[in-house]
Amino acid sequence: MFSGSPLNRLSWLRTSHLFLNAVIASPSTRWLLFNAGQPLVLANPEFPRKQTLAFLTTKDVRPFLGPEPFFGQDKEIGQLVAESPEKEDSPTGAARHHSAPVVFLGFQEHSKTGALPSSDFVDATAAVANLDGTPYFSMDVADLDLTPERMKGILQETAPAREGQSLSWSEPRVLMTGLDHFSGAVFAEARSLVDWNQRNKVRSNLSTRSSNHSGAT
């Protein structure tokens, strides 16, 4: 039904924990959440059957993300992986070893004149501040083992909930029929990559979390 991603995947920056940690903190960043494969949706209480995808801010989803740094995590919680100026970015350099996997879906460019950062940027925060568009991330919260009460409490504190909108987890097949092309394409990409993470959690020979380097970190 939906083909092709409308997002720039910024493939040359996906292994940079400096970039990912900066872009995840951007106020313009949006998140699509899943719970065991079911996407989080919004509905106006007056029209409960008309559902749209809930694109939340990083502030909204912060309780799901675990300890900082969010990317480039070393073995010890709270430690950033050591960098070596003599080596290029490792494919696992932006990995998350703690808490649930996170997928960087890509970047929606709002104008063709905006300058995208190169792989050799100096200041990640400044590079992200100059972006003209919206970064998108996704994750599945099922493995966080939160109680229903805790999950409900977190969602009730999100901006949409405080504005009176209703949030719930939806059956994907029901939702797909009512999505516009952009939302549908982002949803299809997110669901595919998040599902990959759910099905490939552990490398049997290494006993470590798997990483889909083309889409997840």
C-alpha positions, 0 to 999 in steps of 0.5 A: 500500500505504501512504498518508498520512504519519504525520509532522508536516512542520513546513512553517513551519520547513522554510526555517529553517536555524537550526531544521534545524541544531539538530534534525539534532544532536538525539540523538533524530533518526533517518535512513533511508539509501538507496544508489541507491534501495535502503534500508539495512536491519537483520537479526539474523544468526540470522534474516537473511531478517527485515529491518527498516528501519535508522533510524540516529542523526546520529552514525551517519551523520555521515561521510556529511553533509559539512562543517558547517553542514549547512543554510544553506550559503553558497558557500564551504565552512564558511560560513553564509549571511548573514541579513537581519532585514528579510527573511523566510526565503528558500525556498533559505535552508536549502539545501545547496550542498555534499555530498549532498542531505538530506531533512527528512521531518518530526517524529513527535509522541510526545504531543499536549501537546508544544509545537511551535516557531513560525516566530518562535522565538528560540533554535533549540536550546531549541526543539528541546530542548522537542520531544517526539518524533522528527525524521526525515531521509533521504538517498541516499549513492550520489553520495558516490562512496565506495569499497565498503571505505569504505562498509562501514567507516562502516556497521560503526561504527554502533550497530546494527552494534556491537550485532551486527546485520547492515546491508545495502542491500535491494531495495525490493519485497522489503522492502515486504511486511514493513513495519508501517504506520508504517515503510512510510509513512515509507519511501514518503515518503523514497523518493519525495523522495530519488528526486526529488532523484536525478532533478533534480540540476541546473537546466539554466538555472542550473547549480545543484543543484535543491531540492525545497522541500516536502521537501528542502533 
